[in-house]
Amino acid sequence: MVKLCFFGANCGQCVGGESSSSSGRGRSHEGNTKYGFSLVKGKADHRMEDYHVAKFVQIEGHELGLFAIYDGHLGDEVPSYLQKHLFANILKEDEFWVDPRRAITKAYEKTDQAILSNNSNLGRGGSTAVTAILINSLRLWVANVGDSRAVLSRGGQAIQMTIEHEPNTERASIEDRGGFVSNMPEVENGSLNR
């Protein structure tokens, strides 16, 4: 289980790099936004499969806060891949600076296709992904796939930014797009399949 919270309006420090039971906090270079995160190993009897990103970077004269949670299922290969590639794919999109929503959507789709194309190298597991990009402490873009969530704290109040995608509540949408939902004993709460 991973929790990611934002406080204020801006962030800054690079934390992350490998699956771990850890926590951290930081603030933006300007100091007006703080963030914190905590990774806690669940009750399952296997190694930690969760990865995260929490850092501020300077790109093309902009300060970007990059935050993510990748909650692995049946292994850590896919969340590790996401940690290394998803933000890079988002920021590579030509439209990122003019249409972040479209760029993020396209990058999620391209990254998903890359994972499916490399499934022999990445094993049979999968991952949720929730990402947040804070641009110049002014605009926050949040996206998610799966049952992870992002929470924003403003004035001490928690604001849920995303809704978890659960197979049973998403069944109709999945089946309308040609997919299916199956319940496998080793996967908690079912599995999203294409």
N, C-alpha and C positions, 0 to 999 in steps of 0.2 A: 504494500500500500504506500502510495506517495502522495504527499500534500504539497501544494505550491501556493503561496499566498503573496500578494503584492500589497504594499502599504504606501500610501501617498500617491505620487505621480511620476517618479523616475527611479533608476536603479544602478549597480555597478560592481562587480568583482567576478572573476571567472572561477567557477566551481564546477566540478564534474569530471568526467573522464572514464569512469568505470562503475560497474555495478557495485553498490556498497550499502551498508546500513550506516547512513551518516546524515548529518544536517549541516546547515550553513545559513549565512545571512550576508547581506551586503547592501550597498547603496550605489546610486548613480554617481558619475564623476562630479556632477553639480550638487549632489547630496540631497536632492529634494524627494527622491523616491527610494524606499527601502524594500528589500525582499527577504523572504526566508523560505527555507524548504526543509523537509524532514522525510527521510526514507526509513521505513520500518518494515522489517521482514515479517511477512504474514505467518499464519499458523501452519501452512503447508510444510511438509517434511522434505524440502528441497532447497537448493541454494538460491540466493537472491537473484531475481531476474529483472529487476527494475533499473533503469538508467535515467539520467536527468541531464539537463543543461541549465545553467544559471550564470549568465555573464553579460557584460556590456562590451560592445565593440564599436570602433569608429570605422565607418564605411562612407566613402564619397562625401565627407564633410558632415555626416549625420551620426548621432549617437544612437545605437540600437541596443535595446535590452532584449536578449534572447533567452527564453525560458521554455523548458519542455519537460514532460514526464512521458516515459516510454515504459509501460507496464507489460513485461514479457509473460508469455504463456507457453508452456512446454519447451522452455529453453531460453537462453539469452542472446542467441545469434541475431534475431530480428531487431530487438530493442537496441542492441549494440550497433547494428547497421544504421538504424534510424538516427541514433545519436551522432554518427559520423556524417550522414548524408542529407537528412531532411532539411535542415536550415540552409545548407549549401545549395540545395536544389531550389529552395524558395528564393534565395538572394540572387541566384543565376537567372531567374526569369526576367526577361526584358521589361515586362510590365510592372515589376515590383514597385517602382517609385510613383507610377501614375495610377495603377489599379491593384493595390495590394490584395484585395479579396480574390480577384481573378488569378493573380500570380500564386497565391497560397493554394488555391484549389487545384491549379494545374500542377504545381509541385507535389502536392499530396498524391495526385493521380499518377504522375510519372514515377514517383518513389514507390508506390504500390506496384506498378508494373515491373519495375526493376527488381523488387523483392520476389514477385511471382516468377520472373525469368531466371532468378538465381536460387530458386527454392532448393535445388540439390546441394548448394553450398551453405544454405541458411537453415537447413533442417525442416522439421514439420511444424515448428512453433510459429507463433505470431506475436503481435504486440498491439496495445492501444497506443494512441499518440494524442497528447494535448499540447499545443504550442501557443506561446504568446510572444508577440513582437511589439515592443514599445519603441516608437519612433520619436526621437527628440523630446521625450517626456510629454508629448502632446497627443499622440494617437496610439491606441492599443488595439492590436489585431489578435483575436483569439480563435483557434480552430481546434476541433477534436474529432477523433474517430475512436470508438470503443467506450469502455466503462470507466475511464478516468475523468477527473473534473478539475477545472480551474476555479479558484475562489479569489475574489478581490476584497481587500479590507479597506474600508473608507470610514474614517471617524470611529474606528473600533467596531464597525458593523460588517459582518461577512456578507458578501454579495456573490451568489453563485453565478459564474460566467458561462458555464457550459452545462449541458444535460448529457448524462451518460446514455450511450447507445447499448441497450440490452437486447440480445437476440429475440427473446419472447415478445418484447414490446415493438421491435422493429421487423417482426416476421413479415407482415403484409408488404412493407416497403422493399424488403429483400427479395421476396418472391415476385413482386411486380417487375423487378429488374432482372429476373432470370436466375436469381440465386436461391439458396435453400438454407434452412436452419436445421442442424442435427444436434442431438444430445449425445455426447460421448462421455463415458464414465470418467476419463482422466481430465476433462475440461469442466470447470465449474460454470454453471449457468449457461451451458450450451456453447455453440461455436458459430461464428459468422463464416460462411463459405460462398465462394463464387461458383 
